[in-house]
Amino acid sequence: MKYFVRAALFAASAMPALASAQSQDARNFGAREFVQQISLSPDGTQVAMIEPMPGRGAALVVANVESGTTKVVLTASGDPDQLTSCRWASSTRIVCNIYMIEQLDQKIAFTRMVSLNADGSDLKLLSKRTSAGALGFAQSGGEIIDWGPDGSNGSVLMTSMAIPEYSTGTHLANTREGMGVELVDATTLKRRSVELPRGSASEYISDGHGNVRILGVSETRGTGMSTGRYTYSYRTPDSREWKKLGEVVADGIGGYAGFNPYAVDRDANIVYGFDGKDGRTALYSIALDGSLNRTLVFEHPQVDVDGLVRIGRQRRVVGVSYATDKRNTEFFDPELRKLRAALGKALPGKPLVTFVDATADEKKLLLFAGGDTDPGTYYLYDKASRQLAEVMPSRPELAKTSLSPMRAVNFPAADGTAIPGYLTLPPGSDGKNLPAIVMPHGGPGARDEWGFDWLAQFYAARGFAVLQPNFRGSTGYGDAWFQKNGFQSWRTAIGDVNDGGRWLVAQGIAAPDKLAIVGWSYGGYAALQSPALAPDLFKAIVAIAPVTDLETLRKEALGFTNYDLVSKFIGSGPHVREGSPAQNAEKIKAPVLMFHGDRDLNVGIGESRLMASKLRGAGKPVELVEFKGLDHQLDDDRARAQMLDKSDGFLRTALKLPAKP
């Protein structure tokens, strides 16, 4: 079987041009992905792409597959409206999700869905409007869980929130509350209730053909606080009656126990979901015929199985994925298994292949392929012609930039445990006596994976060796590795991070006096907390949107329904103070640079302000850079370039390195 690659289908239609005194590396690596999200029309004639605009905005661009012509049909300023996803309801109609953060009594996130024609005309609000008599407001504008039933064209099956209305003097006021499901025509906005609102409903799962088969209900206390217990019910194909499927219960430290349903296969009449097995997560299926027969579909002896691979308009399950040193996929579908192997040969250097979308008949597939030294490219594959056409590179700014291989490594912790991680060396380096950075990941419920990483590649391009440790407290390696999460088990997690720095020095990779630590979110917490165990190890600290005080983090959840879960996750006891960088500022010897957006809902900017105040009070060198109007991701080209440029200069000064253009 032979595959042909054609030239790129589309030019860079809205590529931002940034001019500033910042380094070229900072501008190139700080630029957001040029294709932030992409989808293929059901007939395969058009693609819709969300592309960045200069600064923090974004544009929806529709491109014709045959002619290569493009048109900007919708824009969002990024302040506060952000385009997060756009998908085809039909071959002529697109639905988009808009996310925004507004300041009311406190900062609140909202989503709303809109629909529009492929040429940008007839823009309408798809989300259900809240009446003037509503006794509250809906933060969520709904989520699409499926397209309309078989045979329909341009309708969406979407969740909607019902808000009780002021009822004095009228019998027409809505008294229902909670999440329901509606079938909505994306053009006329004609709506029909499919599932009546339920006050405790948290999730609905369809079968890919317009039929709701799974209902998730969240248990709450009288105060409205979530208990972390979710009850799932299912329907047999010939009934509207709900039957008990099972329960999922939060363990209090960041994990869950019980079968967690993800996708229904209508033809096989089963539901796929994840559950624990021998201390790791595995994929199971349960029959929805009334028998509830349970089958182990796939497990891995070393790591968690954590991803379903789905394809097409019906989002059918075709495989499962997991990450060892690299992300791996096991395909259930023989045709896709064979295609994936062939693509690996046709696209050397791009082993990470993901099927993104497909036409209604699945004869054309939209896919993404990339690797560690290749940020990736989107392609359109035609099964009939066996032709592979390049659609768009994800980071065209880096086309002429030499990137560095990311190598999987293991290093010993103090207790002898082998800690996995990834090492990226500067291009052309011999890997000896370098300035080096330990860069712990965010989360802590996360892990780093092999592939292109814009932060690691930037610092490598600037001459630094970068180690990304998957310390104990990371997810993906099973319950024992996760421990009691990276906050309650902070000594183990931070100890592993610090041991990564010691390993760099012991291997001769890092010069002992030129070792720094850089982290984002939990990684920023780890960077600031590392001196609590090893005050002399790192000579410079960069923390982006960091957690700095566990009690403050707990208080940030006050007033939200997940407060009890957040509180349990943080826990109580001496570790709350001992594990808070702001309470241990006097132990920090290295200079500190922090960055934070003032609209951050994940970690409030007050945490960085508190840390800066504590450090100044202790007579420690610190600088805090605040970005107005940005959230946790700092989703702004100029802000990211500024962050990269400033952090590079800061590290060079602190580590006594020569300036670099």
C-alpha positions in Angstrom: 0.0 0.0 0.0 1.5 3.3 -1.0 0.7 6.8 0.3 1.3 10.1 -1.3 1.8 13.4 0.4 0.6 16.5 -1.5 1.7 20.1 -0.8 0.0 22.2 1.9 -3.7 22.9 1.2 -3.9 26.2 2.8 -1.6 29.2 3.3 -1.2 30.7 6.8 -4.3 32.7 6.5 -4.2 34.7 9.7 -0.7 34.3 10.9 0.1 37.0 13.5 3.1 39.3 12.9 4.7 40.5 16.1 7.3 43.2 16.2 9.1 44.0 19.4 12.6 44.1 21.1 12.1 40.6 22.4 14.4 37.8 21.2 13.4 35.9 18.1 13.4 32.7 20.1 10.9 34.2 22.6 8.6 35.4 19.8 8.8 32.1 18.0 8.3 29.8 20.9 5.9 32.2 22.7 3.5 32.2 19.7 0.4 30.1 20.3 -0.3 27.1 18.2 -1.4 28.3 14.8 -4.1 25.6 14.7 -5.7 25.7 18.1 -8.6 23.5 17.1 -9.7 22.0 13.7 -12.7 20.1 12.4 -13.7 18.6 9.0 -17.2 19.1 7.5 -19.4 16.0 7.1 -19.0 16.1 3.3 -15.3 16.6 3.5 -15.2 19.8 1.4 -14.2 22.3 4.1 -12.3 22.5 7.4 -12.9 25.0 10.2 -9.9 26.1 12.1 -9.5 28.3 15.2 -6.3 30.4 14.6 -4.7 32.9 16.9 -4.9 36.6 16.2 -2.1 39.0 17.4 -2.1 39.2 21.1 -4.8 37.1 22.8 -7.6 37.0 20.2 -8.6 34.2 17.9 -10.4 33.7 14.6 -12.5 31.0 13.1 -11.2 30.4 9.6 -13.1 28.2 7.1 -11.1 26.8 4.3 -12.2 25.0 1.1 -10.4 21.7 0.7 -10.3 21.7 -3.1 -9.6 25.4 -3.9 -7.5 26.2 -0.8 -9.3 29.5 -0.3 -9.9 30.7 3.2 -12.2 33.1 5.0 -12.3 34.5 8.5 -15.9 34.1 9.6 -15.8 34.8 13.3 -13.4 36.5 15.7 -13.1 36.7 19.5 -11.0 39.4 21.3 -9.8 37.2 24.1 -10.8 39.9 26.5 -12.9 38.3 27.9 -14.5 36.2 25.1 -12.4 33.2 23.9 -13.2 30.8 21.1 -12.5 27.3 22.5 -14.0 24.9 19.9 -15.9 25.0 16.7 -17.6 21.9 15.0 -19.7 21.2 12.0 -23.4 20.6 12.8 -23.9 20.0 9.0 -21.8 20.7 5.9 -23.0 24.3 5.9 -23.6 25.1 9.6 -21.0 25.5 12.4 -21.4 25.6 16.2 -18.8 27.3 18.4 -18.2 27.4 22.1 -17.3 30.7 23.7 -15.6 30.9 27.1 -15.3 34.1 29.2 -14.4 35.1 32.7 -16.5 38.0 34.2 -16.1 39.8 37.5 -19.3 39.7 39.5 -19.1 39.4 43.3 -16.0 37.3 42.4 -14.5 36.1 39.1 -16.9 33.6 37.4 -16.4 31.6 34.3 -19.2 31.3 31.7 -19.7 29.4 28.4 -22.1 30.1 25.6 -22.7 28.4 22.3 -23.4 30.1 19.0 -24.1 28.8 15.5 -23.4 30.4 12.1 -23.2 29.6 8.5 -19.9 28.5 6.9 -19.6 31.9 5.3 -20.1 33.7 8.6 -23.7 34.8 8.1 -26.7 34.2 10.3 -24.9 34.2 13.7 -27.2 33.1 16.5 -27.1 32.2 20.1 -27.5 28.4 20.4 -27.5 28.3 24.2 -30.9 28.5 25.9 -31.7 32.0 26.9 -32.3 32.8 30.6 -35.6 34.7 31.2 -35.8 38.0 33.0 -37.6 36.2 35.8 -34.9 33.6 36.5 -33.8 33.3 40.1 -30.2 32.9 39.1 -27.9 32.6 36.0 -26.5 29.6 34.1 -22.7 29.5 34.0 -22.7 26.8 31.4 -24.3 27.4 28.0 -24.5 23.7 27.4 -22.3 21.0 25.8 -22.9 19.0 22.6 -23.1 15.4 23.5 -24.1 14.1 20.1 -25.5 15.2 16.7 -29.2 14.7 16.0 -30.7 11.2 15.4 -29.9 9.3 12.3 -31.2 11.0 9.2 -31.3 14.5 10.7 -29.1 17.2 9.3 -27.9 20.3 11.3 -29.4 19.4 14.7 -27.4 19.0 17.9 -28.1 17.1 21.1 -26.9 19.4 23.8 -27.2 19.8 27.6 -29.0 22.8 29.0 -29.4 24.2 32.4 -32.9 25.0 33.7 -33.1 27.9 36.2 -36.3 28.3 38.3 -38.2 31.5 37.7 -40.0 34.1 39.8 -43.5 32.8 39.9 -45.7 35.3 41.8 -48.7 36.3 39.6 -48.1 33.7 36.9 -48.6 30.0 36.2 -46.1 30.0 33.3 -42.9 30.3 35.3 -40.4 27.5 35.1 -40.1 25.5 38.3 -37.6 22.9 37.1 -33.9 23.1 38.0 -30.8 21.4 36.8 -29.3 19.8 33.7 -31.4 18.4 30.9 -30.9 17.5 27.3 -32.5 19.3 24.2 -32.5 18.5 20.5 -31.8 21.9 18.9 -31.9 22.8 15.2 -28.6 24.8 14.7 -30.2 27.0 12.1 -33.8 27.7 13.1 -33.1 27.2 16.9 -36.2 25.1 17.2 -35.8 23.1 20.5 -37.3 19.9 21.8 -36.7 18.5 25.3 -35.2 15.0 25.2 -34.4 14.7 28.9 -36.2 16.8 31.5 -33.9 18.8 33.8 -32.7 17.1 37.0 -31.3 19.1 39.8 -28.6 16.5 40.5 -27.8 15.5 37.0 -24.1 15.9 36.2 -23.6 14.0 32.9 -25.5 12.5 30.0 -23.9 10.0 27.5 -25.4 9.3 24.1 -24.8 6.4 21.8 -23.5 8.4 18.8 -26.9 8.1 17.1 -28.9 10.7 19.1 -30.1 8.4 21.9 -29.2 9.2 25.6 -28.2 5.9 27.2 -26.3 6.9 30.4 -27.2 9.3 33.2 -24.8 10.5 35.9 -26.2 12.0 39.1 -24.0 13.8 41.6 -24.8 13.3 45.3 -24.9 16.6 47.3 -25.4 17.5 50.9 -28.2 19.8 52.1 -25.7 22.7 51.7 -25.4 21.9 48.0 -21.8 20.7 48.4 -20.8 17.7 46.3 -19.9 14.6 48.3 -17.8 13.2 45.5 -20.2 10.3 44.9 -21.7 9.8 41.5 -24.4 7.3 40.6 -24.8 6.1 37.1 -27.8 4.7 35.4 -28.4 3.2 31.9 -31.2 2.3 29.5 -31.7 -0.8 27.5 -32.2 -0.1 23.8 -36.0 -0.8 24.0 -36.8 1.1 27.2 -37.0 4.6 28.7 -36.6 3.2 32.2 -33.4 4.0 34.0 -31.6 1.0 35.6 -28.6 1.1 38.1 -25.2 0.9 36.4 -22.9 1.6 39.3 -21.2 4.3 41.4 -18.0 6.3 41.3 -16.7 7.6 44.6 -13.9 10.2 45.2 -11.1 8.8 47.4 -10.4 12.3 48.9 -6.9 12.6 47.5 -7.6 13.1 43.8 -8.6 9.7 42.6 -11.9 7.8 42.2 -13.0 4.2 42.7 -15.6 2.5 40.6 -16.5 2.1 36.9 -16.4 5.5 35.2 -18.4 5.3 31.9 -17.1 7.2 28.9 -18.7 6.0 25.7 -21.6 3.9 24.4 -21.3 1.5 21.5 -24.8 1.2 20.1 -24.1 -1.8 17.8 -22.4 -3.8 20.5 -24.8 -2.5 23.1 -22.0 -1.9 25.6 -20.6 1.1 27.5 -16.8 1.6 27.8 -15.3 3.0 30.9 -12.3 3.0 33.2 -11.9 1.3 36.6 -9.1 0.2 38.8 -7.3 -3.1 38.5 -4.3 -4.2 40.6 -3.6 -0.6 41.6 -3.8 0.8 38.0 -6.5 2.1 35.7 -7.8 -0.3 33.0 -10.4 -0.2 30.3 -13.6 -2.3 30.8 -16.9 -2.7 29.0 -20.3 -3.4 30.5 -23.2 -4.9 28.6 -26.3 -2.7 28.5 -28.8 -5.5 27.8 -29.8 -5.9 31.5 -27.2 -8.4 32.4 -24.4 -5.9 33.2 -21.8 -8.5 32.1 -18.4 -6.9 32.7 -15.4 -7.5 30.4 -11.8 -6.4 30.8 -11.0 -4.8 27.5 -7.4 -3.7 28.0 -4.8 -3.3 30.8 -1.1 -2.5 31.0 1.1 -4.0 33.7 3.2 -0.9 34.3 1.0 2.2 33.6 -2.6 3.4 33.7 -4.7 3.0 30.6 -6.2 6.5 30.3 -7.5 7.3 26.9 -10.2 6.2 24.5 -9.5 6.6 20.8 -12.7 7.6 18.9 -13.4 8.6 15.4 -16.1 9.9 13.1 -19.4 11.8 13.5 -20.7 8.9 15.8 -17.5 9.1 17.9 -17.2 5.3 17.7 -14.5 3.8 19.9 -11.7 2.3 17.8 -8.9 1.9 20.3 -7.3 2.8 23.6 -4.2 4.7 24.6 -1.6 4.8 27.4 1.7 6.4 28.0 4.9 4.6 28.9 8.0 6.4 27.7 5.9 7.5 24.7 2.1 7.6 24.1 1.0 4.3 22.6 -2.3 3.4 20.9 -3.9 -0.1 20.6 -6.4 -0.1 17.8 -9.5 -2.4 18.0 -10.3 -1.4 14.4 -8.2 -3.5 11.9 -8.3 -1.0 9.1 -7.1 1.8 11.3 -4.4 -0.4 12.8 -3.1 -1.0 9.4 -3.4 2.6 8.4 -1.6 3.8 11.5 1.4 1.5 10.7 1.5 2.8 7.1 1.4 6.4 8.2 4.3 5.7 10.5 6.4 4.9 7.4 5.0 7.7 5.3 5.7 10.3 8.0 9.1 9.6 9.5 10.0 11.7 12.5 6.3 12.1 13.4 5.4 9.0 15.4 2.6 10.6 17.4 -0.4 10.2 15.1 -3.9 11.2 16.2 -7.1 10.9 14.2 -8.9 14.2 14.8 -12.1 14.0 12.7 -13.7 12.3 9.7 -16.4 12.8 7.1 -19.8 11.3 7.8 -19.0 8.2 5.7 -15.4 8.1 7.2 -13.9 8.0 3.7 -11.8 11.0 4.5 -9.9 11.3 7.8 -8.4 14.4 9.4 -5.3 13.6 11.4 -2.4 15.1 13.3 1.2 13.8 13.3 4.2 15.1 15.2 7.1 14.2 17.5 9.6 15.7 19.8 11.6 17.7 17.2 8.5 18.3 15.1 5.6 20.4 16.5 3.3 18.6 14.2 1.2 19.0 11.1 -2.5 18.4 10.2 -3.2 16.1 7.3 -6.3 15.0 5.3 -6.2 11.4 4.2 -8.5 10.1 1.4 -9.1 6.4 1.6 -10.2 6.1 -2.0 -7.1 7.7 -3.5 -4.8 6.7 -0.6 -3.6 10.3 -0.8 -2.3 12.2 2.2 -2.6 16.0 1.9 -0.9 18.4 4.3 -3.5 20.8 5.7 -1.5 23.1 8.1 1.5 23.0 10.3 0.7 23.7 14.0 3.7 26.0 14.5 4.9 27.5 11.2 7.1 30.0 13.1 9.4 27.2 14.1 9.9 25.7 10.6 13.5 26.9 10.4 14.4 26.4 14.1 16.5 23.5 15.1 14.7 21.6 17.9 16.2 19.2 20.3 15.4 15.5 20.8 13.6 14.6 24.1 15.1 11.5 25.7 13.4 9.3 28.2 15.6 8.9 31.3 15.5 7.4 34.8 17.3 8.8 37.8 17.5 7.5 41.4 15.7 9.1 44.3 17.2 9.3 47.7 15.5 6.0 48.7 16.7 4.3 45.6 13.4 4.5 43.6 13.9 5.0 39.9 12.1 8.2 38.9 11.2 8.5 35.2 11.5 11.7 33.3 12.6 13.4 30.1 15.9 15.1 29.2 16.2 17.7 26.5 19.7 19.0 25.6 20.6 22.2 23.6 20.9 21.5 19.9 24.4 20.3 19.0 25.4 20.1 22.7 27.8 17.4 24.1 25.6 17.3 27.2 28.3 18.3 29.6 28.8 21.1 32.2 25.7 23.0 31.0 23.4 25.5 32.7 20.4 23.3 33.5 16.8 23.6 34.5 14.6 21.1 36.4 11.1 21.7 35.2 8.4 19.9 37.2 5.0 19.6 35.6 1.7 21.1 36.8 -1.2 19.2 38.4 -0.1 17.6 40.6 -2.6 15.2 39.0 -0.7 15.1 35.7 2.5 13.8 34.1 4.8 14.9 31.3 4.9 12.9 28.1 7.3 12.5 25.2 6.7 15.0 22.4 7.1 18.6 21.5 7.1 20.9 24.5 7.3 24.6 23.8 8.8 25.6 27.2 11.4 22.9 27.3 12.4 23.5 23.6 12.7 27.3 24.3 15.1 26.8 27.1 17.0 24.2 25.2 17.3 26.6 22.3 18.7 29.2 24.8 21.5 26.7 25.8 19.9 25.0 28.9 19.6 21.3 29.6 16.0 20.6 30.7 14.9 17.7 32.9 11.2 17.1 33.3 10.7 14.6 36.2 7.5 12.5 36.6 8.0 12.6 40.4 5.9 10.5 42.8 2.6 12.3 43.0 2.3 12.2 39.2 -0.6 10.4 37.6 -0.3 7.6 35.0 1.8 5.2 37.0 -0.8 3.8 39.3 -2.1 4.4 42.9 1.1 3.7 44.7 3.0 6.2 42.6 0.4 8.9 43.1 0.6 8.4 46.9 -1.5 11.0 48.7 -1.1 13.6 45.9 1.7 16.1 45.5 0.5 18.4 48.3 -0.2 15.9 51.1 2.9 13.9 50.1 4.9 17.0 49.3 8.1 15.7 50.9 8.3 12.8 48.6 7.3 14.7 45.5 9.6 17.7 46.1 12.3 15.3 47.2 12.1 13.5 43.8 12.3 16.9 42.0 15.4 17.9 44.0 17.0 14.5 43.3 16.5 15.2 39.6 18.7 18.3 40.0 21.3 16.3 42.0 21.3 13.7 39.2 22.0 16.3 36.6 25.1 17.4 38.5 26.3 13.9 39.3 26.1 13.0 35.6 28.1 16.0 34.7 25.3 17.4 32.6 24.8 20.4 34.9 27.4 22.7 36.2 26.8 22.7 40.0 26.6 26.5 40.2 24.4 26.8 37.2 21.3 24.8 38.2 17.8 26.4 38.2 14.2 25.3 38.6 11.3 26.5 36.5 7.6 25.5 36.9 4.0 26.4 36.0 1.1 25.9 38.4 2.0 22.9 40.6 5.3 23.1 39.0 5.7 26.6 40.2 4.7 25.4 43.7 7.4 22.7 43.5 10.0 25.3 42.4 9.2 27.6 45.4 8.9 24.7 47.8 12.2 23.0 46.7 14.3 25.1 49.1 12.3 23.8 52.1 14.3 20.5 51.6 17.4 21.8 49.7 18.0 25.5 50.1 21.4 25.5 48.4 20.5 23.3 45.4 19.0 25.7 42.9 20.5 29.1 42.1 17.4 30.6 40.5 13.7 30.0 40.8 11.0 30.8 38.2 7.4 30.2 39.1 4.4 30.7 36.8 0.9 30.9 38.3 2.1 29.0 41.4 0.3 27.7 44.4 2.1 29.3 47.3 -0.1 28.7 50.3 -2.3 25.6 50.8 -4.7 27.2 53.2 -5.2 30.1 50.8 -5.8 27.5 48.0 -8.5 25.9 50.2 -10.2 29.3 50.8 -10.3 30.0 47.1 -12.8 27.2 46.7 -15.2 28.7 49.3 -18.7 29.2 47.8 -18.2 26.6 45.1 -19.9 23.2 45.2 -16.6 21.3 45.2 -15.2 23.0 48.3 -15.4 19.9 50.4 -13.5 17.9 47.8 -10.8 20.5 47.4 -10.5 20.7 51.2 -10.1 16.9 51.5 -7.6 17.0 48.6 -5.4 19.5 50.5 -6.0 17.7 53.8 -5.3 18.9 57.3 -2.3 18.7 59.6 1.3 20.0 59.8 1.8 19.6 56.1 -0.5 22.5 55.3 1.9 24.9 56.8 5.1 23.0 56.3 4.2 22.4 52.6 3.4 26.0 51.8 6.2 28.0 50.2 4.8 31.3 51.5 5.1 30.0 55.1 8.8 29.0 54.4 10.0 32.1 52.6 13.0 32.5 54.9 14.4 29.2 53.6 14.7 30.5 50.1 18.2 31.7 49.2 18.0 32.0 45.4 16.4 34.9 43.6 12.8 34.4 42.6 10.9 35.5 39.5 7.1 35.0 39.3 4.5 35.5 36.6 0.7 35.4 37.1 -2.5 36.5 35.3 -5.0 38.5 37.3 -8.0 36.5 35.9 -6.6 33.1 37.0 -9.4 30.9 38.3 -7.2 27.9 38.9 -4.8 29.6 41.3 -5.7 33.1 42.4 -3.1 35.9 41.7 -3.3 36.6 45.5 -1.1 33.6 46.0 1.8 35.1 44.0 1.2 38.5 45.7 1.4 36.8 49.1 4.6 35.0 48.2 6.2 38.2 46.9 5.2 40.0 50.1 6.6 37.2 52.3 9.9 37.1 50.4 10.3 40.9 50.6 9.6 40.8 54.3 12.3 38.2 54.7 14.7 40.4 52.7 14.8 38.0 49.7 15.2 39.2 46.0 11.9 38.7 44.2 10.0 40.1 41.2 6.4 39.5 40.3 5.1 40.2 36.8 1.3 40.5 36.6 -0.6 40.1 33.3 -3.9 42.0 33.2 -6.9 40.2 31.9 -5.1 36.8 31.5 -6.0 33.5 33.1 -4.0 30.4 34.2 -2.8 29.6 30.7 -1.5 33.1 29.8 -3.1 32.6 26.4 -1.5 35.6 24.7 1.4 35.6 22.2 2.9 38.8 23.5 2.6 37.9 27.2 4.2 34.5 26.6 7.0 36.0 24.6 7.6 38.6 27.4 7.6 35.8 30.0 10.1 33.7 28.0 12.4 36.7 27.3 12.3 37.9 30.9 12.8 34.5 32.4 15.7 33.8 30.1 17.4 37.1 31.1 16.7 36.5 34.7 18.3 33.0 34.6 21.3 34.3 32.7 21.9 37.0 35.3 21.4 34.7 38.3 23.5 31.9 36.9 26.2 34.4 35.6 25.8 33.3 32.0 26.7 35.5 29.0 23.9 37.3 27.2 22.5 35.7 24.1 20.7 37.5 21.2 
